[in-house]
Amino acid sequence: MKSLLCLSLSALALAGCQSEQRYVGSQTPSFYASMANAGAVVDGAMARDMIGAYRRNNGLGLLTLDPELQAAAQAEADAMARADKPSSAETFKRRLASGGFAAPAANLSAGYHTLAEAFSGWRESPQHNRVMLDPRATRIGIATAYAPGSKYKVYWVLAVAADRS
């Protein structure tokens, strides 16, 4: 029993050494940082790590943060904020595919103020959860846009795709 406790504590200590928490402002982990303010930028690496750990727990591979997918996600988030409404995920996926992304999938949402809230909401929605757990996905892009006059305040885009052939 004592050795099991020691083994468990050792595993937790090692896990703590392997995970790097990113902090914003006054020691707030970046996944709790509010995106409901001008200049807020979602921590793409934290999102990749959070979604990657979730995928790994479900037997899937990790994701690579893709700068082009990131730029496409940001452009879509900005467009949604300007229009003050979520876009069509199907239309966005077609644009990604025409831009050369293989097997694109996307979550377009509004109203979540933190990465933690968005992740939890996506995980609880079967349609959004399928995107995070897409077995073809190897690349990720994630972005937010703040719309202060909107009832939603924050628009989110999570885009995943397979490697280009």
N, C-alpha and C positions, 0 to 999 in steps of 0.2 A: 504494500500500500504506500509506504514511504517512498519507494523508488518510483512508483507511478506518479506521485505528486511531484517529485524532483524532475522527472522526465517531462511532465506537463509544463512546469515552470520554465524549464530550459527551452522547450519549443516556443513558448510565448516570448521569451527573451530574444531568441533568434529571429522570430517573426518581426519583433519590434525593430531589430537592427536592420532588417531587409527593407522595411517600408519607410519611405521618406515622406514625412508630412510637409506640405507647403503651407506657409502661413501668410496671411495678408493683414496689413494694418497691425492692430494690437493683439497679435498672437491668436487670431481666429484661423482655424484650418480653412484652406481655400474652398473646400466643398461646402462650407457654411457661409461663405462670403456672399452678401447680397448683390445681385446683379441689377437691382432696382435703383441704380443711380448712374448719372452720366460718367462715362469713362470706365465703367466696370467691364472687365474682360474675364470670361470664364477660363479657368486653368485647364487647358487642353490636355496637358500631361496627367493631371489628376483625374480628369474624366476618363482618359485612356486606361489608367491604372485601375480605377474603380470598376469600369465596365469590363476590363480585362480579367480582373479577379472574379467577377460574377460569371464571366464566360468560362474561366478555368474551373470554377466550382460546378459548372454544368458540362464538363468534359470537352470544352471547345478551346481553340487556340487564342493566343493573344492578338492584339491589334497594334498596328503601327500608326502613329500620328502622321497623316499625309498633308503636306502644305497645300497642295492643290485642292484637296477635298475640304480642307480647313477654309480656304479662300471662298470656295463655292458655298459652304455653309454660312459664312459671314455675309456674303452677298444676299443670300436668301433671307437670313434673319433681318438684315437691314431693310429689304423690300417689304417683309411682313410688317415691320415697325412703321414704315412710311404709309402702308395701306391700312394700318391698324386692324389687321385680321390675319389669321393663319392662312398660308397658301395651301395649294393642293399638293400632297406628297407625291401623287402619281405624276403630276406635271414636273415637279422638281426631279424625280427619279428619271424621267425621260430626258431632261436636260443633262443630267449627269451621264447617262448612257451615251447621248450624242456627243458628249465631251470626251469619250473614251474610257469612262469608268465601267468596269465589268461588274455585273450583278449588283447594281446600286440598290440600297434600301435607305429609308429615312424616317425619322420622327420629327414632325413639325408640331410645336406646341406653344402655348402661351399661358402666362400666369404664375409659373413657378419662379420664386425669387432666388433660390439657391440651387447649386448643382445637386446637393443631397435631396432636395424636394423633387427636382426633375427626375433624377434616377429612380427614386421611390415610386413616383407616379408612373413612369414608363414600365417599371418592373411589375406593377399591379395591373396594367392594361395589357390584355392578351395581344392586341395588335402591335403595340409599342414594344412589348417584351420580345416578340418574334424578331424585330429589327436588331435588338441588342444581342440576341442569341442566334443570329443568322450564321449557319455553319460555313457559308461561303466567304464571309467577311474576313478580311485581313487588314483593312485600312479603316481609319476613322477620321472624321472631321467634326468639330462641334463648335457652335458659336451662339452668342446671344446678342440681342439688340434691345436697348432701353427706349421705351416710348412713354415719356412722363404724362402725357395727356390721355393715355389709353386706360381702359378699365383693366387691362391685363398687365400693364407696366413692362413686362419682360417677355420677349419672344425667343424661342429656342429652336435650334436646328441641330439634329444629330444625323450625320450621314455616314454610312458604312459602305464599303465596296470590296470586291475581290481584287487580287493583284491583276494588273493589266497584262494581257497576253502578248 
